[in-house]
């Protein structure tokens, strides 16, 4: 029986995928349809939207074409009337000169009012242009430039550097107010949109798109197109299934606690991808990391073990194994000048849900450890189940095992996610099996009962 197609999984999690900016490809041509964020609360959502804006192909192309277009920056020539005495510079404006002399009773015949041409750069078109460059430059400098993901290649480092220099060193842009002080009006955008030069009418179009995106106008076709083309989806099918499971578990947890989880950007490391904060509770969901827990146990050193003399055969084998591993480490150091570390157990679950009490003092109240297998094979199910049981047994917090030492069996639970392995039961002891159809149901429930508190 074939697996659920990745395209079907992507279609279900399109809204949540805006938080995923890891390894993958933009616009996989398999994501389409309206994006609905009403059921999703996202931390630093504004920052994420800015990142998606600068990933948009039209924005990238606009910056790439700037060098050729910037040579035709627009200015206006205005006549400025100034007052002078004695030396006359410019064309004398006799009407205003006579008016000024009349005010002094014609006593000063050296007074003249002259008209002088002046180049004006602070016009609507240039204000729109500078404002757009600023909103593009900030996320590029702060976020994009330091990333090493494959999709990051849509931005050339040279273009990012040139854009930054342009904003700080271009004489025309420098003559304008700082971007932070430019508050664009609808009239200024209209003037720029009606300009003949693509430098300006494209700037007006893109800045209006930016404004619509930042104001959550997701019903607009232009905003939908931007999001659709900049969603990053994993290229590996099993990674797509992992994200599908992860977001489904998040919706399930949210329904069980009857409070809103906040999604955060999916990043490598120990950062949580979803969280909840309340006066007496803190909940975190982690992906592909142990978070604050440890899933590593050192192999015991011979010096830390009791003398094996007189011990049973099993213990003597354990002791000899410990001696062999210690000798191996010593000889590796002598032969190769490098260390060697042996673990009794080492692993990393696919996801964790950690729920703390914060009042009257901080303490773990519940831990969910998850393993994900993109499979319908009973043998792979068995492998995942064994791994999950080991995670539960070896999970440590502050140097103590969770299961049986810090928490009881009911408070340390395991979830095994599969793509529809057929079994006799869905739950046994503290282990639960969740398949694709059940996770799809979680998304349907969350979409039909949105809680938009953003």
C-alpha positions, 0 to 999 in steps of 0.5 A: 500500500502506497504512502500518503503523497507529500503533495497532499501533506503540503496542502494540509500544512500550507499555513504552518509552513510559513514558519519553516525556513530550513532546508528545502525549496521555494515554490515547489509547484505543489502548494496552492490555494488560499492561505488561512492564518485564522487558526494559527498564532505565530510569534514574530509574525511580522518578521516572518512576513518581511522575510517572505517579502524579500524572498519574492521573485519580483523583489529580487529582480527589482534589486538586481536591475537597480544599477541600470535603472538608478542612473535615471533617478528623477529630480525636479527643478524649482525656482527659489526666490532669495533676497540680496543686497548689493551683489546680484546673483540670479535673475532679478524678480522686479515685481517682488523687488518693488514689493520689498522696497515698498515695505521699507519706503524705497529707502534701500535701492541695493535690495533685490529679490532674485530667482535661482533654480534649485534641484529638488530630490525630495519628491514622492517618487524618490520617497517611495523608492527609498522607503522600499529599499529600506524595508528590503535591506533590513531583513536581508542584512539581519536574516538572509545574509547569514543563512546557509540554506540552499534556497538562500541562493536566490539572493546574491551577496553582491546585491545585498552589499550594493543595496546597503551601500546605496542606502548609505552612500548614494548622494541622491538618496542621502539627500532625502530624509531617513527612511524611518522619517518617511511616512508615505501617503496614498497620494505619494504612492499614486504619484509614483505608480503613475511615473513613466520609469519602472524604477518608480512604478515598480517601487510603488507596486512592491511597496503597496504589496509590502503594506498589504502583506504586513496588514494581513490582507490575505484575501488579496490575490497579490498577497496570496501569490507572494506567499504561495511562491515563497513557502519553503517545503522540504525536498525530502518526503520524510521531512515533509511527513515529520512537519505534518505530524509535528503541526498536527500534534501541536493542534492536538495539544492546543485543543487538549489544553484549551489555550492557544499555542504560539508557533515560532520559526522552525530552526535548528538548535534547541529553540522550541517551535511552539510555546505557551505561557500563562501565569502558572504554566509553561509549555514547549514543543521541540522538533528534532532536538532534546531541548533541555532534556538529555538522551545520552548516558556515558558507558560506566568506567571500570573505576566506577564499577564494583570489583567483579570478583565473585560476581555472576557471569553477566556482571563480569561481561559488563565489567570486561566490556567497560575495560575494553572501551576504556582501553580503546579510548586510551589507545586511540589517543596514543595512536592518533592523538584524538579522543574517543567517547563511548555511550551506553545510550545515545538518541534524539527523539523527533519531537518533545512536548514539555509541560511545566508548572511555574507556580508555586515553583517550577516543576515538570508536570508532563512530558510527551516524547514522540517518534515519527515514521513515514511508513505503513510497514509493521517492521518499521513500526516495531523499530520506531516503537523500540526507539520510543521506549528507549527514549522514555527510559533514558530521558534525563532532566537535571541528571535524573531519569524522568521515567520512574524517578522524576515523574510517574508512568502517566506523566511520561507518555510516548507518541508514535506517528506513522502513515497508517500502520494497521494495528489492533489497538491505538494505545497501550500503557503510556504509548499511543499510536497516531496515524495520518488519518487521525492527524488530518482530523486534527487539522480539520478540527482546528480549521473549523474552530479557529481562535485568532488571538494574534 
